[in-house]
Amino acid sequence: MPFKNDAWLMIGVLVFLAGCKDSEITIYRIAKDDLPISAQENTGESQKSPAPEHLAPGHAPGGVHWVVPHGWQEAPVDAASMRLASFRVPAGQGAWAEVSVVVLPGPAGGPLANVNRWRGQIGLEPIDEPALTRVSQNISSAAGDLAVVDFVGVTSGIVAGILEFSGQTWFFKLTGSVDMVGRAKPSFLDFLKSLHDES
């Protein structure tokens, strides 16, 4: 009978509500460190390691400083670049050569390997250690002695100075066409001689 079915339904609802009244709801709090990494990322609260600070040219702690020659213009450096600094160097008739400063830890492969890489950039064959000794010129600065090389390719030239300083190798490189490098070389050598330690 419909009435009897409704009565049983009402009795069932009352029993269910009475049971809920006596039950206890427990809330579990899980520490964030116990969550899987993917879950932490989904919360938007996962911690990330801070990006390495990009050091301003010439202001690395315990680093090498310099005097920028008259007429040189500091060029922007891409944050992803290995360069510490870049400069545009006037080379006459509205032309500009380029100077780059790169710092690497330790010997950075050694002078010969880097010199041969530079020679390859301007189409020259690699040389051996005795030949490197013959073509290198020593220049003194307050930061230490630099080995300076000067190479002329078919259309491009490179003058570069290598400085070992405080467990690092500093590379200073002038590049451009043969004519531009020739005109910019005197001020570049003055730049190398101005290197000093302000630590």
SULNOR-V680286 format. One record per residue. N is the residue number from 1. RES is the residue in one small letter. PSI is psi in whole degrees, -180 to 180 (none if undefined). OMEGA is omega in radians with two decimals (none if undefined). Layout:
# SULNOR-V680286
n: <N:N>
res: <RES:RES>
psi: <PSI:PSI>
omega: <OMEGA:OMEGA>
This chain:
# SULNOR-V680286
n: <1:2:3:4:5:6:7:8:9:10:11:12:13:14:15:16:17:18:19:20:21:22:23:24:25:26:27:28:29:30:31:32:33:34:35:36:37:38:39:40:41:42:43:44:45:46:47:48:49:50:51:52:53:54:55:56:57:58:59:60:61:62:63:64:65:66:67:68:69:70:71:72:73:74:75:76:77:78:79:80:81:82:83:84:85:86:87:88:89:90:91:92:93:94:95:96:97:98:99:100:101:102:103:104:105:106:107:108:109:110:111:112:113:114:115:116:117:118:119:120:121:122:123:124:125:126:127:128:129:130:131:132:133:134:135:136:137:138:139:140:141:142:143:144:145:146:147:148:149:150:151:152:153:154:155:156:157:158:159:160:161:162:163:164:165:166:167:168:169:170:171:172:173:174:175:176:177:178:179:180:181:182:183:184:185:186:187:188:189:190:191:192:193:194:195:196:197:198:199>
res: <m:p:f:k:n:d:a:w:l:m:i:g:v:l:v:f:l:a:g:c:k:d:s:e:i:t:i:y:r:i:a:k:d:d:l:p:i:s:a:q:e:n:t:g:e:s:q:k:s:p:a:p:e:h:l:a:p:g:h:a:p:g:g:v:h:w:v:v:p:h:g:w:q:e:a:p:v:d:a:a:s:m:r:l:a:s:f:r:v:p:a:g:q:g:a:w:a:e:v:s:v:v:v:l:p:g:p:a:g:g:p:l:a:n:v:n:r:w:r:g:q:i:g:l:e:p:i:d:e:p:a:l:t:r:v:s:q:n:i:s:s:a:a:g:d:l:a:v:v:d:f:v:g:v:t:s:g:i:v:a:g:i:l:e:f:s:g:q:t:w:f:f:k:l:t:g:s:v:d:m:v:g:r:a:k:p:s:f:l:d:f:l:k:s:l:h:d:e:s>
psi: <143:-41:-43:-40:-39:-37:-44:-37:-43:-41:-40:-41:-43:-41:-41:-43:-38:-38:-39:-33:-36:-16:157:129:126:130:125:128:122:128:143:-32:-20:-10:151:155:-42:-35:-39:-39:-36:-23:-16:11:6:142:138:147:137:145:144:139:131:122:138:148:128:7:21:138:126:17:-174:137:167:169:121:124:155:134:-18:148:128:132:150:149:128:136:-27:-6:156:-7:143:-31:156:146:148:130:123:132:25:148:36:7:155:128:175:140:132:148:122:136:129:151:150:-154:-13:41:-14:155:-43:-45:-41:-40:-44:-31:-42:-41:-41:-32:-25:20:22:153:154:158:169:179:-46:-38:-36:-39:-38:-36:-9:144:136:132:133:143:169:-17:-10:176:141:144:121:133:153:115:141:121:-162:-46:-19:157:160:131:128:145:138:125:126:122:120:48:8:162:123:130:125:120:129:127:157:-170:164:-45:-44:-43:-39:-40:-31:-12:-45:-44:-30:-42:-37:-40:-46:-41:-21:-8:137:164:124:20:none>
omega: <-3.09:-3.10:-3.12:3.13:3.12:-3.14:3.12:3.13:3.13:3.14:3.14:3.13:3.14:3.13:-3.14:-3.13:3.13:3.13:3.13:-3.09:-3.08:-3.09:-3.11:3.12:-3.12:3.09:3.12:3.08:-3.11:3.11:-3.10:-3.14:-3.14:-3.13:3.00:-3.12:-3.13:3.12:3.10:3.14:-3.14:3.11:-3.11:-3.08:-3.13:-3.09:3.10:3.10:-3.13:3.12:3.13:-3.12:3.10:-3.06:3.11:-3.12:3.06:-3.08:3.05:-3.14:-3.12:-3.04:-3.13:3.07:-3.09:3.02:-3.11:-3.13:3.13:3.10:3.10:3.10:3.08:-3.13:3.12:3.14:3.10:-3.11:-3.13:-3.10:3.07:-3.08:3.01:3.13:3.07:3.12:2.96:-3.02:3.14:-3.10:3.07:3.08:3.10:-3.13:-3.11:2.94:-3.08:3.04:3.09:3.09:-3.14:3.12:3.13:3.13:3.06:-3.11:3.07:3.09:3.13:-3.10:-3.04:-3.13:-3.14:3.11:3.14:3.06:3.10:3.12:3.10:-3.14:-3.14:3.01:3.14:3.12:3.08:3.11:3.12:-3.06:3.11:3.13:3.10:3.11:-3.11:-3.03:-3.11:3.07:3.11:3.08:-3.12:3.02:3.12:3.10:-3.12:3.14:3.10:2.95:-3.05:3.10:-3.10:-3.10:3.13:3.07:-3.14:-3.12:-3.05:3.10:3.11:2.90:-3.05:3.07:-3.14:-3.11:3.00:-3.02:3.00:3.09:3.12:3.02:3.14:3.13:3.09:-3.00:3.06:-3.12:3.11:3.06:-3.11:-3.12:-3.11:-3.14:3.12:-3.14:-3.09:-3.04:-3.12:3.14:3.10:3.10:3.04:3.10:3.13:-3.13:-3.12:-3.07:-3.13:-3.10:3.11:-3.13:none>
